[in-house]
């Protein structure tokens, strides 16, 4: 297994400046292009995770189609061995209201692509919005 060196704050911020905007606009191919072929991705909706770019792309297609106008903003990065911890804020239009939430994710980079991405946040406000919208 390859030994990973830490990213600097600047490197992590520069990567995040390319990556987070790709979550907006319903372009899952653009987003998944930032992930390695053998990437692992998990979030509260898929806690067991997805493996490989193909599985991740299928999920991103559904997710981004459901939330095409959401906007993700980096609020802080903290370098980790091989990547960084990303603190973010999301603004999610949902029907006639907007849900805002904060979260954190681990991002491990290998050869310039995301090899592992684990996302953590409380999705209760989003789920409450779905219940109200039928």
Secondary structure, DSSP 8 states (H G I E B T S, - for coil): -----B--HHHHHHHHHHHGGGGSSS-HHHHHTTEEEEEEEEETTEEEEEESHHHHHHHHHHHHHHTTT-EEEEEEEEEEBTEEEEEEEEEEEETTEEEEEEEEEEEEEETTEEEEEEEE---HHHHHHHHHH-
